[in-house]
Amino acid sequence: METISLSQIRNVAILGSTGSIGRAALEVLSKGDPRFRLAAISCHTQLDRFEEQIQTYSPKFAFATGLFNEQAKRWQSGDGGSTLSCTVRESSTDRLVSLVQSPEVDIVVAGIVGIAGLETALAAAQAGKRLALANKESLVVSGSLMMEAAKSSGAEIVPVDSEHSAVFQCLQAGREISEVKRIILTASGGPLRDWPIDKLSEATISDALSHPTWKMGRKITVDSATMMNKALEIIEAKWLFDLEPEQIAVVLHPQSIIHSMVEFNDGSILGQMSPPDMRLPIQYALTYPNRVQSPSPSLDWTQPTHLDWKPVDLERYPALQLGFEVAKRGGTCGAVLNAANEASVELFLDNKIKLTEIATICRQVLDHHHFSPSPTLSELLALDRWGHKEVQRWITSKC
Ligand code: MG
């Protein structure tokens, strides 16, 4: 058996460990390369699942940002018969920022959902850590700040989003971005892809949450139904790979087996294929540039398989158009689109608006904001709050 020296050990912090990315990351770590050690996990409110994770995976540190129930208080005081292997500490974003910047952590898996994950991801980029980035909002909202921070600190941002991981993998072997004609992001089309356009406004919450190929959280599954997820991914790709929006194409690929492609200047196209399983891009973000055995299943080559693709219909998916526009304008637009979408998805999940109203609301909020080309982090966070309020104002004025 290979001996592993201390200098080879990489300490991993998984932020948002009880979410779908966090759970997959824990599974990868527990079955994968022994050179990776679990330094810390953090959660917000799913405390029962968090307790199970501590017992199963024995992290060195555990942080909960939403400690407010009796069980959590017992953990803090150490009584109540708790058998936890480490103390759960009540936490805040500031405390998580200190954690990711500390020498105890080499790799940060950014699995916190939404704007709540921005500051910790940015802190990891500033501190020169490897950032396994699942929180696409960090780049959508503050792509310029993130990429500048990584450039000056030497941080490695390795995407976990399956499409961006695919592009990242296709660009290995020393390929330069100047050799890229365009990238082609694949999209499953979401759970409603075969519905007639005039029926989309009737989609219920459960219709929108029944994704055909990916098992994900509620917010991102709704984003998949509206294709806002792909819109955010266009913006994410622009920052991550330093591309012009014209160099980003989207194609429908219902099987979710080709996770994205890169077309080079000579017309050759490289794609990355694997079964739809988030454990694979998570593992690659940890082990890159090495490839090690994975818990993901292999493609079954004994079965006939179709790989289809077809063009996207912007009339069916107006959110996509917003994605291209925001990628073009940059500045404050990403923060506003993201906030308006987060707030609108919440309203949809509360049964207060129709699914098709999400893109309409986002368009209105975006068109009404005061654009700035190079905002600071505090301006972006203020705009995020403004965007949420603006959506509330929209729904109130409608009632
Ligand atoms: Mg994706």
Residues whose N, C-alpha, C, O or C-beta is under 5 A from the ligand:
A	BS01	MG	D161 S162 E163
